[in-house]
């Protein structure tokens, strides 16, 4: 797994509440596109089946995006749920 994907999981799937917020956003059919701002990363829904995950920083009052990766909904859910299960979280299927 790429280093920033592991960093994303370790940072954003560190608590049951954080996990559930991200999962609700991913599963929501009412949100066709938009952003979910996590602690350090942003999960951007491009449309119902495709996402971009990235770190966002403000440097010199300008937004900079680092370490982005695109991923399908099913793959993102699989990776998040697998990691959450290993952490002992209750896995949700909204």
C-alpha distance (Angstrom), angle and dihedral (degrees) to the residues before:
residue distance angle dihedral
X1 . . .
X2 3.77 . .
X3 3.80 114.9 .
X4 3.82 94.5 -117.2
X5 3.81 91.8 50.4
X6 3.78 88.8 54.9
X7 3.81 89.4 45.4
X8 3.82 89.5 51.3
X9 3.80 91.8 52.5
X10 3.80 94.9 44.9
X11 3.81 92.5 47.9
X12 3.79 102.7 38.2
X13 3.80 103.4 30.5
X14 3.79 93.9 51.3
X15 3.81 97.4 109.7
X16 3.82 135.2 35.3
X17 3.83 91.5 -120.7
X18 3.81 93.3 50.9
X19 3.79 89.7 48.4
X20 3.80 93.0 50.2
X21 3.81 93.3 49.0
X22 3.79 93.0 53.5
X23 3.81 92.9 43.6
X24 3.82 92.3 50.4
X25 3.81 89.9 52.0
X26 3.81 92.8 48.8
X27 3.82 94.1 47.1
X28 3.80 96.5 42.8
X29 3.79 111.3 112.9
X30 3.80 89.0 -172.2
X31 3.79 90.6 68.1
X32 3.80 106.6 65.0
X33 3.79 94.9 171.2
X34 3.76 134.6 -0.7
X35 3.78 145.0 98.2
X36 3.76 133.8 -80.0
X37 3.79 111.4 -157.7
X38 3.77 110.8 -147.5
X39 3.80 126.0 -178.2
X40 3.80 96.9 -77.0
X41 3.81 105.1 -9.7
X42 3.79 135.4 57.3
X43 3.80 122.1 -139.0
X44 3.80 108.2 -152.8
X45 3.78 118.2 -164.1
X46 3.79 107.1 -149.4
X47 3.80 90.7 -176.4
X48 3.79 133.8 -35.1
X49 3.82 96.2 -62.9
X50 3.81 106.8 31.0
X51 3.79 132.1 63.5
X52 3.78 140.4 179.2
X53 3.80 119.4 -151.9
X54 3.80 118.8 -162.8
X55 3.78 146.8 153.8
X56 3.79 113.9 -113.1
X57 3.78 125.0 -157.3
X58 3.77 135.6 175.5
X59 3.78 110.7 -135.4
X60 3.81 119.8 174.4
X61 3.83 88.4 -9.5
X62 3.82 90.6 -59.0
X63 3.78 126.1 113.1
X64 3.79 114.4 -117.3
X65 3.78 126.0 -173.0
X66 3.79 120.5 -151.4
X67 3.79 136.8 178.9
X68 3.79 98.4 11.3
X69 3.77 125.8 174.2
X70 3.78 132.1 179.4
X71 3.77 120.2 -136.7
X72 3.80 139.4 170.2
X73 3.79 121.2 -109.7
X74 3.81 94.4 -112.5
X75 3.78 94.0 48.0
X76 3.83 92.2 46.7
X77 3.80 91.4 49.3
X78 3.79 90.7 47.7
X79 3.79 94.0 50.8
X80 3.81 93.8 44.8
X81 3.81 94.8 45.0
X82 3.81 92.5 46.2
X83 3.81 91.1 51.7
X84 3.82 92.9 43.5
X85 3.80 91.0 50.2
X86 3.80 90.5 53.5
X87 3.81 88.1 52.3
X88 3.80 90.3 54.3
X89 3.81 96.0 -110.7
X90 3.79 123.4 150.4
X91 3.81 105.2 -103.7
X92 3.80 113.6 -130.6
X93 3.79 129.9 -152.2
X94 3.78 104.9 -170.4
